[in-house]
Amino acid sequence: MNKYFTIVILLVTVISCTKTEFTGEYFAPKFPKEKTVNISSIGVELVLDSPNSMFYVDDCVIMQSTSANNKNVYQVISVNEGKHIGGFGFNGRGSNELENYFCSDINLKKREMYCISTMGKFQIIDLDKALKADPTCVKQTYKMPKHIRGMEMFSVGDNLLIGEANRYFGRQSIISMDGKDTLVRYNTYPSVSPRIDEDENNQIAYFSYGRNYARNPNGTKMVNIVRPGMIMEVFSISQSEIKHDVIRHFYEPKEGAIRGCTNVYATNKYVYITYFDTKDTKNHNPYLAVFDWRGREVCRYITNDYISDFVVTHDDKRAYCWTQNADGEEYLGYFDLK
């Protein structure tokens, strides 16, 4: 009997350690650690617009931003050398151009970058050439089938995940690289509030336009932080499945709700978000918060300057961020994660 009860206790312990349950009630995040940090400039003068997206690859930051020095869509900055290497990608209707670079993602294993326009034109870029600002970096450009439209896109193995798409797909789908085959459809929304839950159009609008997605480098996890208010969704993803792992309700999206999340980035170990816990965004900088992939709070950073966008190194030791100081000057900075 004692041996039987010991086995039962061990099983319960294992289950409790591998699954995190949260209620659907709204509770503000509480962090076991909070640290104040100063952001330092990487030491290179950049004349750029605020980036629409950022990636970290091989000690370089890739920023989707226009520069005074070139006409490219993406800029490559070496953080070790403190040098603007150059740019790649062009807006246009030429054979190796896109009307716009609405969604983009990087597959580190295949050393490729994928971009798609709002018109469904798709581009495959040689990542190693792009990091050198090589103008021949575009490997292939082609038109997706006309129904391929999405607000998010991620590489999942040899396929693509299209997120917050149209009614043809449902909420999320995994499709072949050429867009001709749909392998997985997923159309589940978590509970938000009675007003949103009871109307499918309200669900689609809230989770589409308030989305902040990120995927881990391994391509096995995905997170969405929705605003206004703040709800966290953690998914497991593969080439054959999409499923919810964790749902956290932090701030309710009601009239006068706080802004919540502004940006999100993911490593294989953690989820990083910048967010406000107040409606007064003019007189406060967003926090940078760290969660594990079970949705649990790890740490929160208070910064001296305003973070517009950011990336984190693969070893989770440093954050690089596009930042604005109190005088309104923008710069590419960094701080160590402790």
Phi, psi and chi 1 to 4 in degrees:
 res  aa     phi    psi   chi1   chi2   chi3   chi4
   1 MET       -  -42.8  -71.2  -67.0  -70.1      -
   2 ASN   -63.1  -38.5  -70.9  -22.4      -      -
   3 LYS   -65.0  -39.8 -176.9  176.9 -179.9 -179.2
   4 TYR   -62.3  -47.6  171.0   78.4      -      -
   5 PHE   -66.7  -32.4  -77.9  115.5      -      -
   6 THR   -63.3  -43.1  -59.7      -      -      -
   7 ILE   -63.0  -43.8  -67.9  171.5      -      -
   8 VAL   -60.7  -44.2  169.9      -      -      -
   9 ILE   -62.5  -41.9  -68.8  170.6      -      -
  10 LEU   -62.9  -41.3  -74.4  172.1      -      -
  11 LEU   -64.0  -43.5  -74.6  171.7      -      -
  12 VAL   -62.1  -39.8  170.2      -      -      -
  13 THR   -63.8  -44.5  -57.9      -      -      -
  14 VAL   -62.2  -45.0  168.9      -      -      -
  15 ILE   -62.3  -43.1  -68.1  169.8      -      -
  16 SER   -67.5  -25.2   65.4      -      -      -
  17 CYS   -85.8  -14.1  -70.1      -      -      -
  18 THR  -109.0   -7.5   55.7      -      -      -
  19 LYS  -133.8  128.7 -173.8  173.6  177.8   61.3
  20 THR  -108.7  125.0  -54.3      -      -      -
  21 GLU  -107.5  135.7  -66.1  -71.1   -9.8      -
  22 PHE  -129.0  146.1  -62.8  102.8      -      -
  23 THR   -77.4  170.6   68.5      -      -      -
  24 GLY   -85.3    7.2      -      -      -      -
  25 GLU   -78.9  156.2  -62.3  179.4   78.0      -
  26 TYR   -90.9  122.7  -74.3   90.6      -      -
  27 PHE  -137.0  129.9  -67.8  103.3      -      -
  28 ALA   -62.4  143.9      -      -      -      -
  29 PRO   -63.8  143.0   23.1  -32.5      -      -
  30 LYS  -123.7  122.7  -65.0 -178.5  178.6 -179.8
  31 PHE  -104.8  134.2  -64.3   88.6      -      -
  32 PRO   -68.3  -20.0   24.3  -33.4      -      -
  33 LYS  -135.1  144.5  -60.7  177.1 -177.1  178.7
  34 GLU  -139.5  131.3 -175.8  173.0   88.2      -
  35 LYS  -132.3  143.8  -60.0  176.8 -178.6  179.8
  36 THR  -102.4  129.1  -58.7      -      -      -
  37 VAL  -132.6  153.2  -65.6      -      -      -
  38 ASN  -105.2  132.8  -70.7  -36.8      -      -
  39 ILE   -86.2  131.5  -57.3  171.7      -      -
  40 SER  -108.4  145.1  -58.4      -      -      -
  41 SER   -72.8  146.2  171.6      -      -      -
  42 ILE   -76.4   -7.1   68.0  166.3      -      -
  43 GLY    91.8   17.6      -      -      -      -
  44 VAL  -120.8  133.6   57.0      -      -      -
  45 GLU   -82.7  122.5 -174.2  175.3  -18.9      -
  46 LEU  -124.9  131.8  -61.3  168.0      -      -
  47 VAL  -108.2   88.4 -175.9      -      -      -
  48 LEU  -131.1  155.5  -56.3  174.9      -      -
  49 ASP   -76.2  160.6  -70.5  -24.3      -      -
  50 SER   -58.5  133.2  -66.3      -      -      -
  51 PRO   -71.3  146.8   26.4  -34.6      -      -
  52 ASN   -82.7  -26.1  -67.7  -37.5      -      -
  53 SER  -159.6  160.2   61.4      -      -      -
  54 MET  -140.1  146.5  -66.6  174.4   64.2      -
  55 PHE  -131.9  152.4  -60.7   94.3      -      -
  56 TYR  -117.7  120.6  179.6   80.3      -      -
  57 VAL  -144.5  124.9 -175.9      -      -      -
  58 ASP    50.8   50.6  -62.1   -7.4      -      -
  59 ASP    62.2   23.5  -64.7  -37.5      -      -
  60 CYS  -125.8  148.5  -71.4      -      -      -
  61 VAL  -106.7  124.7  172.3      -      -      -
  62 ILE  -100.9  124.2  -61.6  175.2      -      -
  63 MET  -120.3  130.5  -56.8  171.1   61.9      -
  64 GLN   -81.9   96.9 -174.3  180.0   -3.6      -
  65 SER  -161.0  143.8  174.7      -      -      -
  66 THR   -83.4  146.5   54.4      -      -      -
  67 SER  -121.4  153.6  168.3      -      -      -
  68 ALA   -73.7  -12.9      -      -      -      -
  69 ASN   -95.8  -14.1  -60.6  -38.3      -      -
  70 ASN  -157.0  176.3   59.5   52.9      -      -
  71 LYS  -106.8   17.7  -63.5 -179.8  179.6  179.8
  72 ASN   -79.5  161.3  -63.0  110.6      -      -
  73 VAL   -83.8  -37.8  175.8      -      -      -
  74 TYR  -113.1  143.6  -67.2   95.8      -      -
  75 GLN  -118.1  141.3  -49.8  -60.1  -36.0      -
  76 VAL  -114.1  122.5 -177.4      -      -      -
  77 ILE  -121.7  125.2  -64.4   95.6      -      -
  78 SER   -81.4  116.6  169.5      -      -      -
  79 VAL   -78.5  -24.5  -66.3      -      -      -
  80 ASN   -73.4  -43.0  -77.2  -12.8      -      -
  81 GLU   -87.5  -13.4  -60.3  175.4   21.3      -
  82 GLY    60.5   48.7      -      -      -      -
  83 LYS  -136.0  137.4  177.2 -177.1  177.1 -177.4
  84 HIS   -84.4  105.7 -178.2 -167.0      -      -
  85 ILE   -70.3  -39.1  -65.1  173.0      -      -
  86 GLY   148.6 -159.4      -      -      -      -
  87 GLY  -136.8  172.5      -      -      -      -
  88 PHE  -153.1  162.7   64.7   93.2      -      -
  89 GLY    84.7  135.3      -      -      -      -
  90 PHE  -131.9  138.9  -71.3   95.1      -      -
  91 ASN   -78.9  136.8  -76.8  -39.9      -      -
  92 GLY   158.9 -170.5      -      -      -      -
  93 ARG  -117.9   15.8  -62.9 -176.5  179.9  -85.2
  94 GLY   -74.1  176.5      -      -      -      -
  95 SER   -63.6  -32.8   58.2      -      -      -
  96 ASN  -113.7   30.8  -74.0  -29.1      -      -
  97 GLU  -126.1  158.0  -60.4  172.3  -17.9      -
  98 LEU  -120.2  148.3  -62.3 -174.3      -      -
  99 GLU   -59.4  -36.1  -57.4   90.1  -16.2      -
 100 ASN  -160.9  157.7   52.0   68.3      -      -
 101 TYR  -106.1   75.8  -72.7   73.6      -      -
 102 PHE   -72.1  -44.0 -171.1   69.1      -      -
 103 CYS  -126.9  144.0  -62.4      -      -      -
 104 SER  -151.4  154.0   56.6      -      -      -
 105 ASP  -155.6  162.2 -167.3   33.1      -      -
 106 ILE  -122.6  134.6  -74.2  174.7      -      -
 107 ASN  -107.5  102.0 -172.8  -43.2      -      -
 108 LEU   -66.3  -35.4  -70.7  173.4      -      -
 109 LYS   -65.9  -41.2 -174.2  176.1 -179.3 -180.0
 110 LYS   -90.3   -5.7  -62.5  178.3   73.8  172.0
 111 ARG    56.3   48.5  -54.9  -62.2  -66.1 -179.0
 112 GLU  -134.1  153.5  -69.0  179.1  -23.4      -
 113 MET  -119.3  138.3 -176.7  172.4 -176.2      -
 114 TYR  -118.4  135.2  -51.9  117.0      -      -
 115 CYS  -135.0  145.3  -52.7      -      -      -
 116 ILE  -139.6  143.1 -169.9  169.6      -      -
 117 SER   -94.7  169.8   74.2      -      -      -
 118 THR   -67.3  -15.2   51.7      -      -      -
 119 MET   -92.2    2.5  -58.1  -59.1  -68.6      -
 120 GLY    84.8   15.3      -      -      -      -
 121 LYS   -86.0  130.9 -165.1  173.7  179.4 -178.6
 122 PHE  -117.2  143.7 -173.4   76.4      -      -
 123 GLN  -136.3  136.8 -166.7  170.4   86.8      -
 124 ILE  -111.1  126.4  -58.1  174.5      -      -
 125 ILE  -117.5  136.3  -66.2  172.1      -      -
 126 ASP   -72.3  112.4 -176.2  -50.2      -      -
 127 LEU   -64.5  -40.6 -174.7   57.2      -      -
 128 ASP   -64.8  -38.1  -66.6  -48.0      -      -
 129 LYS   -69.6  -38.9  -73.2 -173.9  176.1 -177.8
 130 ALA   -62.2  -38.4      -      -      -      -
 131 LEU   -65.1  -20.5  -69.8  170.7      -      -
 132 LYS   -98.0    5.8  -61.2  173.9 -176.1  176.3
 133 ALA    57.8   37.0      -      -      -      -
 134 ASP   -76.7  122.5 -174.6  -27.0      -      -
 135 PRO   -66.2  -12.1   21.9  -32.0      -      -
 136 THR   -95.8   22.6   66.4      -      -      -
 137 CYS   -72.5  -19.7   64.4      -      -      -
 138 VAL   -73.6  120.5  176.8      -      -      -
 139 LYS   -88.4  -38.8  -63.1  172.7   67.0  173.8
 140 GLN  -159.3  142.5 -166.1  175.1    2.6      -
 141 THR  -136.5  131.7  -56.4      -      -      -
 142 TYR  -154.6  165.3   53.2   88.1      -      -
 143 LYS   -91.0  128.6 -174.2   78.7  171.3  177.7
 144 MET   -75.7  159.9  -76.6  -76.6 -165.0      -
 145 PRO   -54.3  149.8  -26.6   34.5      -      -
 146 LYS   -62.0  -21.4   63.6 -179.9 -179.3  179.1
 147 HIS   -84.3   -4.6   57.3  -91.9      -      -
 148 ILE   -80.2  100.6  -56.8  -67.5      -      -
 149 ARG  -142.0  131.9  -62.1  -70.6 -175.0  -86.2
 150 GLY  -151.6  163.8      -      -      -      -
 151 MET  -100.9  -11.7  -66.7 -172.4  173.0      -
 152 GLU  -140.3  152.1  -65.4  -67.9  -22.7      -
 153 MET  -147.2  132.2  179.3 -169.7   68.0      -
 154 PHE  -134.8  149.3  -65.4  110.3      -      -
 155 SER   -82.2  129.8  166.0      -      -      -
 156 VAL  -130.1   97.1 -178.9      -      -      -
 157 GLY    62.6 -122.5      -      -      -      -
 158 ASP   -94.7    7.4  -64.8  -34.3      -      -
 159 ASN  -122.9 -175.1  -59.6  -54.1      -      -
 160 LEU  -125.2  144.1  -62.9  172.8      -      -
 161 LEU  -106.2  122.1 -173.1  148.6      -      -
 162 ILE  -102.9  122.0  -60.1  -67.6      -      -
 163 GLY  -110.1  150.5      -      -      -      -
 164 GLU    48.0   53.8  -54.9  -53.9  -21.0      -
 165 ALA   -88.0 -153.1      -      -      -      -
 166 ASN   -97.0 -179.1   51.2   37.4      -      -
 167 ARG   -67.0  -19.9  -67.5  179.3 -175.6  -86.6
 168 TYR   -61.6  -39.8  177.4   90.1      -      -
 169 PHE   -91.5  -28.8  -80.6  125.7      -      -
 170 GLY    90.7 -163.4      -      -      -      -
 171 ARG   -68.3  -49.1 -173.7 -178.4  178.4 -166.8
 172 GLN  -139.4  148.4  -61.6  161.6  -10.8      -
 173 SER  -148.4  153.0   -0.5      -      -      -
 174 ILE  -106.8  125.2  -65.7  174.1      -      -
 175 ILE  -124.9  162.1   62.6  173.3      -      -
 176 SER   -68.7  162.0   59.0      -      -      -
 177 MET   -61.7  -27.7 -168.0   65.5   70.7      -
 178 ASP   -91.5   -1.8   59.6    8.2      -      -
 179 GLY    78.7    3.4      -      -      -      -
 180 LYS   -84.5  -22.9  -65.8  179.2 -179.9  178.3
 181 ASP  -121.4  134.5  -63.1  -45.9      -      -
 182 THR  -104.0  118.3  -59.7      -      -      -
 183 LEU   -94.6  -34.9  -50.6  175.8      -      -
 184 VAL  -143.4  137.9  178.4      -      -      -
 185 ARG  -121.9  140.7  -77.5 -167.3  177.3   97.5
 186 TYR  -137.9  130.1 -173.0   79.5      -      -
 187 ASN  -140.7   38.6 -158.0   33.8      -      -
 188 THR  -104.2  134.0  -61.3      -      -      -
 189 TYR  -116.8  140.1  -66.1   94.0      -      -
 190 PRO   -76.5  161.8   27.7  -33.5      -      -
 191 SER   -67.6  139.4  175.5      -      -      -
 192 VAL  -120.3  -62.0  177.1      -      -      -
 193 SER  -161.9  160.5   67.8      -      -      -
 194 PRO   -55.3  -40.5  -28.1   35.6      -      -
 195 ARG   -61.8  -39.9  179.9 -177.3   65.8   82.8
 196 ILE   -83.3  -40.6  -67.3  176.6      -      -
 197 ASP   -62.5  -35.1  -65.9  -10.4      -      -
 198 GLU   -83.1   -5.1   65.7 -170.5   15.0      -
 199 ASP  -130.0  114.1 -171.9  -32.3      -      -
 200 GLU   -59.4  -36.4 -176.1 -176.5   15.6      -
 201 ASN   -63.3  -38.0  -69.0  -37.0      -      -
 202 ASN   -66.8  -38.8  -74.0  -18.4      -      -
 203 GLN   -61.3  -49.2  -74.5 -177.6  -40.1      -
 204 ILE   -60.8  -44.2  -67.9  171.2      -      -
 205 ALA   -64.2  -45.5      -      -      -      -
 206 TYR   -65.4  -47.1  179.5   65.7      -      -
 207 PHE   -80.0  -16.8  -76.1   93.4      -      -
 208 SER   -83.2  -53.5  -65.4      -      -      -
 209 TYR   -86.8  -14.4  -63.5  106.6      -      -
 210 GLY  -103.4   14.4      -      -      -      -
 211 ARG   -75.3  151.1   72.5 -160.9 -175.4  -78.9
 212 ASN  -145.5   95.5  -72.7  -83.9      -      -
 213 TYR   -99.1  152.5  -85.7   96.4      -      -
 214 ALA  -153.1  152.0      -      -      -      -
 215 ARG  -123.0  144.6  174.6 -172.5   55.2   79.7
 216 ASN   -75.1  156.7   69.2  -14.6      -      -
 217 PRO   -58.9  -29.4  -27.3   36.5      -      -
 218 ASN   -71.6  -16.4  -76.0  -14.5      -      -
 219 GLY    75.0   25.2      -      -      -      -
 220 THR  -111.3  -14.7   57.8      -      -      -
 221 LYS  -134.3  150.6  -65.6  -76.2 -172.0  179.8
 222 MET  -143.2  145.5  179.2  174.2   69.5      -
 223 VAL  -130.3  146.5   62.8      -      -      -
 224 ASN  -132.7  124.3 -178.2   28.3      -      -
 225 ILE  -111.2  116.3  -45.0  -68.5      -      -
 226 VAL  -101.0  142.4 -163.0      -      -      -
 227 ARG  -136.3  165.4   66.1  167.7 -170.3  -96.1
 228 PRO   -69.5  172.3   29.3  -36.6      -      -
 229 GLY    70.3 -157.9      -      -      -      -
 230 MET  -160.8  117.7 -165.0  161.2   82.7      -
 231 ILE  -126.9  135.8  -65.9  174.0      -      -
 232 MET  -108.8  129.5  169.8 -171.5  -80.4      -
 233 GLU  -118.6  129.1  -58.1  176.8  -83.6      -
 234 VAL  -114.2  130.2  175.8      -      -      -
 235 PHE  -119.0  147.9  -57.4   84.6      -      -
 236 SER   -96.0  136.5  -73.1      -      -      -
 237 ILE  -133.2  147.1   55.4  175.6      -      -
 238 SER  -150.4 -176.8   68.4      -      -      -
 239 GLN   -74.5   -5.5  -63.0 -170.1   64.8      -
 240 SER  -128.8    2.4   59.9      -      -      -
 241 GLU  -158.5  145.0 -175.4  179.3   37.8      -
 242 ILE  -128.9  129.2  -57.4  169.4      -      -
 243 LYS  -148.7  147.1   67.7  173.5 -177.0  176.3
 244 HIS   -72.6  132.8  -93.6  114.3      -      -
 245 ASP  -104.3  -43.9  -72.8  -19.2      -      -
 246 VAL  -141.2  141.1  177.3      -      -      -
 247 ILE  -131.6  122.5  -60.5  168.9      -      -
 248 ARG  -117.5  135.0  -65.3  -72.8  -49.7  -92.6
 249 HIS  -109.4  110.5  -65.5   75.3      -      -
 250 PHE  -101.7  -55.0  -64.8  119.6      -      -
 251 TYR  -131.9  130.0  -58.2  108.7      -      -
 252 GLU   -75.3  135.6 -173.2  173.9   -4.7      -
 253 PRO   -81.7   81.9   29.1  -33.5      -      -
 254 LYS  -120.7  177.0   55.9 -173.0  177.7 -178.6
 255 GLU   -58.3  128.7 -174.6  176.0   -6.7      -
 256 GLY    78.6   18.8      -      -      -      -
 257 ALA   -68.3  156.9      -      -      -      -
 258 ILE   -67.9  162.8   66.6  165.7      -      -
 259 ARG   -70.8  -37.7 -178.2  177.5  177.1 -177.5
 260 GLY    78.8 -137.6      -      -      -      -
 261 CYS   -73.2  140.3  177.1      -      -      -
 262 THR  -110.8  -32.5   57.6      -      -      -
 263 ASN  -155.1  158.2  -87.1  -63.2      -      -
 264 VAL  -141.9  145.3   59.1      -      -      -
 265 TYR  -142.6  150.9 -164.2   81.7      -      -
 266 ALA  -134.1  139.0      -      -      -      -
 267 THR  -113.7 -179.5   65.4      -      -      -
 268 ASN   -69.4  -19.4  -71.4  -36.8      -      -
 269 LYS  -101.0  -38.5 -169.3  173.0 -177.1  179.6
 270 TYR  -135.9  162.9  -65.7  121.0      -      -
 271 VAL  -110.4  130.2  172.4      -      -      -
 272 TYR  -116.0  134.6  -62.6   83.5      -      -
 273 ILE  -136.9  147.4   73.5  168.9      -      -
 274 THR  -101.7  137.2   46.3      -      -      -
 275 TYR  -156.3  159.4   79.9  101.3      -      -
 276 PHE  -107.1  142.5  -70.8   99.1      -      -
 277 ASP  -110.0   23.6   62.8   -4.3      -      -
 278 THR  -145.1  160.1  174.8      -      -      -
 279 LYS   -81.5  -18.3  -67.9 -179.2  -75.6 -174.0
 280 ASP   -85.4   87.4 -179.0   10.5      -      -
 281 THR   -89.1   -9.4   59.5      -      -      -
 282 LYS   -79.7  -29.0  -67.8 -177.0  178.3  179.8
 283 ASN  -110.0   12.7  -61.5  -52.9      -      -
 284 HIS  -137.3  147.0  -66.4   81.5      -      -
 285 ASN   -88.2  148.3  -66.9  -28.8      -      -
 286 PRO   -68.5  147.8   24.9  -33.0      -      -
 287 TYR   -75.2  155.4  -62.7  104.8      -      -
 288 LEU  -108.3  116.3 -171.1  141.9      -      -
 289 ALA  -111.5  148.9      -      -      -      -
 290 VAL  -120.3  129.6 -173.0      -      -      -
 291 PHE  -125.1  153.7  -64.4   82.9      -      -
 292 ASP   -87.0  176.4   65.0   19.9      -      -
 293 TRP   -77.6    0.7  -80.2  102.1      -      -
 294 ARG   -97.6    8.2  -68.0  168.4   66.0 -173.1
 295 GLY    82.3   12.0      -      -      -      -
 296 ARG   -93.0  141.6  -59.8  175.1  -57.3 -176.2
 297 GLU   -67.0  137.7  -61.5   90.7  -30.7      -
 298 VAL  -115.2  -53.1  176.0      -      -      -
 299 CYS  -162.1  156.4 -176.3      -      -      -
 300 ARG  -132.9  134.6 -176.0  169.3   78.2  169.2
 301 TYR  -108.6  135.6  -68.1   88.3      -      -
 302 ILE  -104.3  124.5  -58.8  171.3      -      -
 303 THR  -111.6  156.0   60.9      -      -      -
 304 ASN   -77.0  -24.2   59.4  -43.1      -      -
 305 ASP  -125.5  167.7  -73.0  -26.6      -      -
 306 TYR   -83.1  122.3 -172.8  103.3      -      -
 307 ILE   -90.7  118.1  -62.6  175.8      -      -
 308 SER   -86.1  -42.2  -62.7      -      -      -
 309 ASP  -154.2  162.7 -155.8  -10.2      -      -
 310 PHE  -160.6  163.8   69.5   98.1      -      -
 311 VAL  -136.5  166.1  -65.9      -      -      -
 312 VAL  -131.3  140.2  175.8      -      -      -
 313 THR   -64.6  156.3   56.3      -      -      -
 314 HIS   -64.1  -23.0  -58.3  -46.6      -      -
 315 ASP   -92.1    6.7   59.3    7.0      -      -
 316 ASP    61.7   29.7  -62.2  -81.8      -      -
 317 LYS  -102.2  -19.6  -69.3 -176.0  177.3 -179.6
 318 ARG  -148.2  144.3  177.8  170.0  -74.9 -175.6
 319 ALA  -111.1  135.9      -      -      -      -
 320 TYR  -110.9  136.8  -69.2   96.7      -      -
 321 CYS  -145.3  144.4   42.9      -      -      -
 322 TRP   -85.9  122.0 -172.6 -107.2      -      -
 323 THR  -132.8  151.3  -47.0      -      -      -
 324 GLN  -123.6  129.1 -174.3  178.9   81.3      -
 325 ASN   -87.8 -177.4   63.4   22.8      -      -
 326 ALA   -65.4  -21.5      -      -      -      -
 327 ASP   -89.4    2.8  -63.2  -37.1      -      -
 328 GLY    85.0    5.8      -      -      -      -
 329 GLU   -83.0  134.4  -61.9  171.7  -22.6      -
 330 GLU  -101.9  145.8  -65.9 -176.6  -54.1      -
 331 TYR  -158.1  159.7   63.4   95.8      -      -
 332 LEU   -90.7  116.7 -177.2   60.6      -      -
 333 GLY  -124.0 -177.0      -      -      -      -
 334 TYR  -154.1  159.2   70.6   91.3      -      -
 335 PHE  -153.9  154.2   61.9   93.5      -      -
 336 ASP   -84.3  142.3  -68.3  -29.7      -      -
 337 LEU   -97.3  121.5  -61.0  164.4      -      -
 338 LYS  -108.9      -  -57.7  173.6 -177.2  179.3
